[in-house]
Amino acid sequence: MPRVEPWPRTILHVDLDAFYTSVHQRDQDRLRGIPVAVAGSSRRAVVMGASYEARTFGVRSAMPLHEALQVCPQLTVVPPDHARYREASRQVHAIFRRWAAPEKIEAVALDEAYLDVTARTRHGTSTPEEVARRIKFTVHTEVGLTCSVGAAPSKLVAKIASGSRKPDGLVIVPPATEADFLAPLPIGVVPGLGPKTEERLRLMGVRTVGDLADYDTARLLQVFGTSGAVLQRLAQGRDREPVDGTRPAKTISAETTFENDVSDRETLETALRDLTDRVTERLVAEGVRARTIYVKLKLPDFRLVSRQVSRTSPTDDVETIFRAARSALEKSHLESRPVRLLGVGLSGLVHPQPDLQMSLFD
Amino acid sequence: MGIRSQTALKLTCQPSTLSSALQIVSRAISTRTTLPILNNILLETTSEGLALTATNLEIGIRKVVAAEVAEEGSTTVPARLLTDFVGTLPEKDLEMALDLSTQTLSLKCARFDTHVKCIEAEEFPPGPRPDEGDRLSIPLDELLAAIEQTQMAASTDEARPVLTGVLLHIDRDGQTLAATDGHRLAVRKLQARGGSDLEARLIVPARALAELPRAFRGESGEVEVIVSKARNQIFFRAGTSEVTSRLIDGTYPNYTQVIPTKSSTTVKVATSELNQTVRAVSLFARDSANVIRLKTETGGLVLSATTNEVGDSRAEVSADVEGSDIQIAFNARYILDALAVAAEDHVELLFDGPLSPGLIRPPGSDQYLYVIMPVRVAM
């Protein structure tokens, strides 16, 4: 009997299909089979998520709602229900934990995660395909959502694999076949490859990932510096990045677009208070603290202004965060210009240390 | 021959003295300013020579350089350009002359013939020159030493503006500088020369005080301090050099209340040996609290630190220990900050249990006190 070589690492990338709209379509019969978009109610709202039915009309995430209604006049628009999305995400993560230890599950977003299931496949008791199928089946039967899964020996290839056959896809890329799998794909799939780099590569005659993998390394180094070599390694499917479930999200942010441009202080502070409450709630839910609080303003001419305040000790206290956000707002809103969009973000997120620096004045 | 252009501000000075003064006043130029004129330095002729002033409306610095003034006048010159240019000049006489009609400053030095576009002096925001207000006088070396020993304890956390300042506490008994970030506190009494009737608690931005040693380099004697009547500006003058700053509005925490008044353990140790040991061991205190543990043992003090992925380190320092044994943990950086500015060969560490504030001071003296809150750890 031929012996099956175990994979050095088995990494799954699980991506819930059209997550926001799928949650609504699952819960409301009338939304099934029709074009649906999730968006706010303001006249400047943008599409947060679109169902596959809506996507066939060209509706996309981040598209202004009025534009979406132009390309798809029969579009049904539903307001976002964040509590329900969080609940669905929580249920899906509970399923993940049956297959991997918490530190081997890295959440990228509510609807996207990496799982390192090497422990399940190492001894040949289950194949990567079996694990992936069981996860897809359980998520569908217990949560009522479909997902696309990519299985590969690296995060990079798993992610590209899950995105290559959506919705409800399953793509397995065994070791030593990564480069062949990637070769025919357009270079845009390589993460970290921005539009400018893509354009320059095109001019150099590089169109597919395979072209990039085979390109003269010295020339890439000459044009792009070290990052050229890094991109080429990725194109060859060489990625050793571990799945790290202990790594907190990099930033937590929330923003709001005003119905009409706002320049008065009071309205801005009320909106700031609301946004601060929202980001702090998520911060506390993740069990982390933030070192840096930033405020982002979009002016009527779409110019972005942002200012940040950094604290010496990380915090999860809503009042402290609000005070910091207000002082960042003061710094960024010196000339009381009208504001189109206001955002608050938290970064420098850290898990609270068990060691506690005591304070002099408490 | 054409019409002679109208000139004003005409003088001769030395590039090296001008260059060092420009570098000092440029410290007050903000890199990000909404007012373009604040990118310029104000040049004015005075009876003492050429006065240079820069401000970001929060901090202002003024220096006077020796110059032979032929014609009086004033203008403002782009700070960065002038500083960079003068810094490259050979050590030959530098002749400056302003063409008033075009606001162009000509700089002639050795082979160089240069013209810089200026902005009228009237555009420059009038600096606060509080000739009125409460005054006191502090010996310069004493003030600079006290600033060095306190300003590093101020907070950089702008969410609590009051703590980003250093408190200048003036009362009948004398003057004290105090700074804290909420985790450690540095208090330095100034050796007062003559009393003052003034009583005040002024919060000076630590950033402004940090400029004093540089701005007053080369000066000696007394620093004249003037506090504006509205108590919103402070003004320091030594010789011909001046630093002005806004004061921070707010109530400073009652710092005297957190200075420990009793201790159960006293450790006397050589400053440099402790400094070197903390520095080495703390390389293994890499987590965010930077934790280093201190433990008394017969005849000494044991320091240790551990970080999971890095490793651990332990070292002994010989010390005189009196009182009960103790194990306590601190942020290593806070200890290093205190040791870096300790003026004596030895320091005294006083503890009163692992969860009470520790105190670092020169042996037997209360002129300089540095209080640190411990880190609560599983021992």
Interface residues (C-beta under 8 A of the other chain):
Chain A: I293 V309 S310 R311 T312 S313 P314 T320 R323 A324 S327 L334 E335 V350 Q353 P354 D355 L356 Q357 M358 S359 L360 F361
Chain B: T34 S155 T156 D157 E158 A159 P161 T180 D181 G182 H183 R184 L185 P253 V258 D287 S288 A289 V291 A329 N331 L355 P357 V371 M373 P374 V375 R376 V377 A378
